[in-house]
Structures are given as C-alpha cells and as structure tokens.
Amino acid sequence: RLVRTAAAVAALDTTGPREDVLAQLVEGATRGDRLTREIGRIGVARVNPQHPVLRRVVASPSRLAGTDRPSHTAVLTHGTFAARARWWQPNGDFYTYLDSLVPPLKLHGASFRWSGNYSHGARQLAAQQLVDWMLDQNLQRPDVFAHSHGGTVANLATRLGLRIDRLVLLSWPVHERWFPDLANVREIIDVRVRLDLVIIADRGGQRFTPPPAHAGRVTSHVNGWFEHSDPISAGYWQRHSLPAVL
C-alpha cells in the first residue's frame, strides 16, 4: 500500500488527478500505516483540500486565555493533519520527552494548536494566530519546536514580527517562499531524515540552506531515512544524541 500510495502521488504530476489515482490516495490516507496515511493525506489535499477524508484530522486553533505571568519557555506545535494527535500536547509522548530533558527546557504548559489544513492560506492564518497566542500567553522570545508545516507556520510568524530564541525545525518541507525572517530568530536547529517521503509528496526541498549572510545561523542534523515522523520520536533523539545540540 505504501508503494501504491507513493506512486499515486507521483501520478498527480504526470497523469493528473484521475479517479483511480484519487481512490488510491484515499485508500492510503485511511487504511495505511502511519507513513502511508501521511503521504496519502498530502496527495488527497493536493487534489481537494476539502475532501471529506481530511475533516477528521483538522481542528480549531488554540484558544486565547490570557495570562499576566511572563514566560521564557519552550513551545511545541504540530504539522499538517496532526491537530488532533497526542504527541505534541501536554502528557503526549514527545512533549513528555522534551519536558524531561536535562538541563530542563521548561516546556510551556500548553502547546500551540492550529487547524492543520494543507494550504498556504491555512498556514498564513495560523501564523497570525501563533503571534496572537504568544502575546496572550505572555511568552517572550521562547524556543519553538515545530514539526513539518508547523515549521512553516513558525517561519511565517517571524515575518509578522514574532521573535524566537531557538527555532527547532523537525522535518520541515523546505520552500524558499516560506523562509523565516532570520532577523527575528537567534538560532535555527534543523532536524530531518534523508529522502523524507512525505516531503517528496509535498514537493518540498530536503535541505535548508539559508541566504549566505545568515549561513552560520542554521545547523542541520540529518539522520535516518524516509520516515517523516522520526524527528518527533524520543528514540530517534536518543539514538542520534540530539539533546546535546540544544
């Protein structure tokens, strides 16, 4: 099923979104393993971002609650179609792992949720929502850990004036038009795998090369192969000694 689903995504650029191609993408998006579902959903969204199969994996953004407590902590956010996943939320697997690191990151008590929709408009809206949420939570230049197109949301937010200390991009699909405003980011840590299959389906780049004037601001850590979700796995971080780069 993984091979069929990947082939269907490739067919979008050759034969186009035929009925049989879309049917294979829907099957992958609903019946495959985790990687197959991720690839299938990207393919379905490229054909029809409002397809019914995608409705169950999008959600409303984080609510504004208001606080008068200044905070310089780390924030975690998700990528496309992961708004309802648990790993990035308090008590979720990856949140708990990051929160347990020594020295402590002091992870913020709430993570940032955006819709998870697969469109530029959704990411642009989420960027403004992230800026508003950071202000609401009284977060002052935090670290931000962002998976996949959650990284695009964070990047776009820096263009709206959001200031970030360390931006940790986890499997970010590289698109030059969504580069961050590096004047608002002290340091970028880019974590990814080789030949990320979901990024290929997204038609994104696999290497983040900033403009020459900012070359020293980005460090990349590339380990493993294919699995888009590996960089949000505690085991992956331990195997490749990634806590040491923070």
Rosetta blueprint (number, residue, H / E / L):
1 R L
2 L H
3 V H
4 R H
5 T H
6 A H
7 A H
8 A H
9 V H
10 A H
11 A H
12 L L
13 D L
14 T L
15 T L
16 G L
17 P L
18 R L
19 E H
20 D H
21 V H
22 L H
23 A H
24 Q H
25 L H
26 V H
27 E H
28 G H
29 A H
30 T H
31 R H
32 G L
33 D L
34 R H
35 L H
36 T H
37 R H
38 E H
39 I H
40 G H
41 R H
42 I H
43 G H
44 V H
45 A H
46 R H
47 V H
48 N L
49 P L
50 Q L
51 H L
52 P H
53 V H
54 L H
55 R H
56 R H
57 V H
58 V L
59 A L
60 S L
61 P L
62 S L
63 R L
64 L L
65 A L
66 G L
67 T L
68 D L
69 R L
70 P L
71 S E
72 H L
73 T L
74 A E
75 V E
76 L E
77 T E
78 H L
79 G L
80 T L
81 F L
82 A L
83 A L
84 R L
85 A L
86 R L
87 W L
88 W L
89 Q L
90 P L
91 N L
92 G L
93 D H
94 F H
95 Y H
96 T H
97 Y H
98 L H
99 D H
100 S L
101 L L
102 V L
103 P L
104 P L
105 L L
106 K L
107 L E
108 H L
109 G L
110 A L
111 S L
112 F E
113 R L
114 W L
115 S L
116 G L
117 N L
118 Y L
119 S L
120 H H
121 G H
122 A H
123 R H
124 Q H
125 L H
126 A H
127 A H
128 Q H
129 Q H
130 L H
131 V H
132 D H
133 W H
134 M H
135 L H
136 D H
137 Q L
138 N L
139 L E
140 Q L
141 R L
142 P L
143 D E
144 V E
145 F E
146 A E
147 H E
148 S L
149 H H
150 G H
151 G H
152 T H
153 V H
154 A H
155 N H
156 L H
157 A H
158 T H
159 R H
160 L L
161 G L
162 L L
163 R L
164 I E
165 D E
166 R E
167 L E
168 V E
169 L E
170 L E
171 S L
172 W L
173 P L
174 V E
175 H L
176 E H
177 R H
178 W H
179 F L
180 P L
181 D L
182 L H
183 A H
184 N H
185 V E
186 R E
187 E E
188 I E
189 I E
190 D E
191 V E
192 R E
193 V E
194 R E
195 L L
196 D L
197 L H
198 V H
199 I H
200 I H
201 A H
202 D H
203 R L
204 G L
205 G E
206 Q L
207 R L
208 F L
209 T L
210 P L
211 P L
212 P H
213 A H
214 H H
215 A H
216 G H
217 R H
218 V E
219 T E
220 S E
221 H E
222 V E
223 N E
224 G E
225 W E
226 F L
227 E L
228 H L
229 S L
230 D H
231 P H
232 I H
233 S L
234 A H
235 G H
236 Y H
237 W H
238 Q H
239 R H
240 H L
241 S L
242 L H
243 P H
244 A H
245 V H
246 L L
